[in-house]
Amino acid sequence: SPMKSREIHLNAYLKGAPKTENYSLVETELPAPAEGQVTVRNLYISVDPYMRGRMSGIKTYIDPFKLGAVMEGGAVGEVVESRFEGLKPGDHVMSMLGWREAYTASGKAVQKIDTRLLPPQAFLGIAGLTGLTAYVGIKRCLDLQPGETMWMSAGAGAVGSAGIQFAKAMGANVIATAGGAEKCEYVKSIGADHAIDYKATDDLTAAIRAVAPQGVETYFENVGGTHFTAALNTLKQYGRMAACGMIQRYNDAEPAMIPDNLTFIVGKSLRIQGFIVSDHLNIQPEFIKDLSTWMMAGKITPAETILEGIEKAPEAFTGLFSGLNKGKMLVKI
């Protein structure tokens, strides 16, 4: 009998925060694989903040999702049936065919992964684009040196929790900001030298200065807004910022007011580098080499928050904006 799959469709483009009525759960029947195709059962799917832009219906560096159709996102799965050379049942693969339980697609749309050293879901997090994002920001944009101080915003998030551990493995001091006491405990447990609860202070600049009176050499930007303002205040002369995301602003329905301390960019000769990880895939071999070395040395603990069942995907996604996740947010299928 044909294999069935349940998938999540986008019904309407989002304005403001995501709501349940924006999505629907649809059951489909999968065709058997034709020549050159594979059928894959997903094991884990990833939900990520960048997807919010694709749900707005606006063209950014990536096309918006189509309405009334299944969404896309990172996934790891197991080949069930194959008519594609080089892939056989039981092989693990990574794809951008998430938000669904299973699929039939061209063998060229998936990438075989080696799960002997790392579990399959690690390829969605620490060993995947998430880890690579942290690595690109720290290594290529910040050029972080041993002994320097790095402030990691959204320290308990997927990129943040990977980046804290990479920076420590590279010999840096790390200040992490996170929301709530529990997340602050968590970032300290993975190596942050200082943890600041941004929800418990109304003066982030003063909180950073309290633990780094001389200021910080480097700042990893995941949040924007009030964090960006505090970063311009606390970065040292010739400080560097890697700007990866600005989640504080993604759900704004109206444009926010810009802080008036932007003159520090000039006065302190700051270097601000925005980046999109897909422009830096050529650093992957170096990343996997470093990551393997650090993991063998016991310096890295992959962090995951897992919700179970495809129907939980919208809730997992919305949870990224309310801080439901510690580390990488995954949905187990």
N, C-alpha and C positions, 0 to 999 in steps of 0.2 A: 504494500500500500504506500502511496506517496507520503513523504515526510511533511509534517506540518511545522509551521513556525509562527510564533507571535512576535509582533513588531510594534514599535511606537511611531505614530505619525504626528506631524505638527499640523494643527488645525488653523491656527491664526498666528500672525507675527506678534511678538510680545511688545507691549508698551509698559515700562515699569517692571515690577517683579513678576517672575513666572507664576502662573496659576494652573491648577489641575485641568481646567477646561481648555487650556491651550493644546492638550495632547489627547490622543486616543490610542487604545490598544486594539490592534487588528490581527486577526488570524489569517494566515495565507498557506497555500499549498506550494511546496517547492518542486520545481521540475527536476527530473533526473539530470545528472550532468551530461552535456553534449561533449563531443570531441574538444579537448583543450580546456574543459571545465572541471571544477571540483565542488563537492557538497561538503560544507563544514558546519559542525555544531559548535557554537560559541560557548566558551567556559566562563570568561569574564569580559565585561565591557567597561569602558572608561567614560566618565563624564568630566568635562573640563570647562573652566571659566570662559575660554575663547569661544565656546559654542554659543554663548549668549549673543555675540555679535551676529552669528549666522541665523539666529532666531528673530532678528529685528527686521529682516527683509531688505537690508541695506548692503550694497556691495562694498566690502572692505578689501583686505588683501586676499580674501577668499570669498567665493560666491555664497549668497544666502541659501538656506535650506528651501526646498520646494514645499508648498502647502499641499496637504492631503497625501503626502508621500512619506516613506520611512526616512528618518534622519540618518546621519552618518557619524561615525566616531571610532576611536581606537577599540580594537577587540582582539582577544586571543582565543583560538579555538582548536578543535581537533578534526582532522579530515575524516569524513565518514565514507565517502566514495570518491574515486578519482579517475578521470580520463585525461590527466595532464601529466606529462613525463616529468619525473623528479619528485612527485608527491604521491604518497600511498596512505591508505587508511591507518590511523594511529599517529600520523605526523602532526606536530603542533605548528600552527601558523599564526601570523599576526596580520591584521587587515584594518582598513578603515570602514569595515562593514559591521559596525556596532548598532546598538538600539534595536537588535533583533536576536532571536534565539538561534537561528540557523540561516544559511543562505546557500544558493548555487551561483557560482560566479567563475569568471576566467581564472585559471591558475596564475595568470600574470598579476592579478589583483591582490594576491597574498604573498607573504614572505615567510619562508620556513624559518623556525627558530630552534635553537639548540637548548633543550630543557634539561641537559645533564647537570649543569652547574647551577642554574637558577630556575625557580619554579616559573610556569608560564606567565602568571600575572605580573612578575617582576618586569617583563618586557613592556607593560603598560605604564609602569611607574619608574622605579629607580634605574632600570637598565634600558628604558624606552625613551620616548620624547621628553617625558617629565624630567628624568635624570639628566638627559642631554641638555635640556633648557637651563638647568642649574649650572651645569658644567660650562656651557658656552658663555653664560653671563659672568661666571667667576674667572674662568681661565682666559677667554678671548676678549671680553669687554672690559673687565676690571683688571685683568692681569695681576691678580692677587698674589702678594709676596708673603713669605713666612714672617711672622711677627707683626704684620699689619692688623688693623681692626676692621672687621666688616660688620655692618649692620644689615641684618636680613629681616625684611618686613614679611608679614604673613608667615612667620617662622614655623607654624604648625601645619601649614598647607603642604601640598604635594611637592611643589618646587622648593619651597622654603625648607622642609625637613630634609630633603636631599642635599640642598645647598649648605646647610649648617654642617652636615657631616663631611661634605667634600672640603669645605673651608678648614675645618679642624684637621682633616687628614693632610692638608697642605701647610699646616703649621700656623694658621692665623688665629687671632682672638675673635670671638663672635658674640655680638649683641643681637638678640632676637626679640622682636616684638610680636605679640600674639594676643588674642582676645580672651580674657578670663584666666583665673588662677590655675585651672586644670591644664590648660594648654601651656601655660608658663612652666608648670612642673614638667610637662612632657618635653618641651624644647630643651630644658636643662638635662633631662634624662638622656637625650641624644647628643649632648656635648656642648650646648651653648654656654658660654662663660657667664652671661647675664641674660635674664629674661625680664622683659617689661610688659606689663599688662596695659595695653593702650586704652582699654575700657575703664581702667581704674585711675586714669590721670586726665586732667583737662589741659595739661601742658606737656606735650610729648617732647618738645625741645628740652625742657628742664629735666625730664626723666632720662633722656639720652645723655645730657651733660653730667648728670649725677654719677653715671657709671663710666663716662668717657670725658673727663674734664678738658682734655686737650682736643676733643673732637674725634671724628672717625675719618680714616683714609678712603674707605669705600662703602657704598650703599647699594644694596640690591633691591630695586623697586618692583614690588608686586601690587601695591595698594593705591598709590597716588593720593590726591586730596590732601588731608591734614598731614599725612606721612611725608609727602613730597615737600611741603612747607618746612617741616621739622628737619628734613634731610638737608635742605639748602642752608638752614641755620647751623647745623652741626658738622657738616663736612669741613675738613681742614682745607687750607690753601692747597691748590692742585688736586683736590679730591676728585674721585671718579664715581660715577653712578651708572649702573647697568639697568635700563628700564625695560622690564619684561611684561608688565601688566599693570593696570590701574583699576582694580576691581571695585574700589570704593565708588567709582563713577559709572559703572556699566549699567546699572538699573535706573540711573537718573532720568526722569522724564523731561526735565528742563536743564539747560546748561548751567554748570556751577560757576560761582565767582572764582577768579584766579587769585592766588595769594600775591601780595605786593612785595615779596622779598626776592623776586627773580633777579634783582641787581646783583645778588651774591654770585650768580653764574659768571658775571664779569669780574667782580671784585676779587673773587677767590680763584679765578682761572679754572673753573670746574670743567670736567669733561663728562658729558652726558651722552651715553650711547644707547639708543633704543634698538631692540633687535627682535627678529622673528626667527624662531629656531630652524625653520625649514630652509633659511638662507645659509645655514652653517653645518649641513649634513656631512661635509667633508672632514669634520673633526671627529666623527664617529669612531674610527679605529683607535685613535689616541684615547678617547673617552673609555671605550670598552677595556683597553689595556690598563688604564689607571684604576677603573672601577674594580676589575678583577683583582688587582694587587691590593687595593684597600679592603676588599671583602675577605680575601685570604688572610689579611692581617687582623681581621676582626674589627675593623674601624667603622663598618657600615651596618646598620640595621634597617632593612626596608620597612617602611611604615605604611599601613593600609587601614582604611575604614571600609568595611564590606556590608552592603545590603543585599539581601537574597531575593531573586526573582525579577524577571524582565519588567513586571508591572511596577517595580520600585524605582525604575530608572528616572522618571520625572522628579520623584521625591529626592533621590540622590543628587540630581542636578540642582534643584532648588536649595538643597542643604549646603551647597558650596558657598552660597551667599549669606546663609545664616550661621556659618561656621560649624556645621554638623560634623565635618570631617577632621580627623587627625591624620596627616599624611595623605596618601593617594586615595581618592574616592573611587571605589569600584562597585560594580553590580555583578554578583555571582549568578550565572544562569542555571 
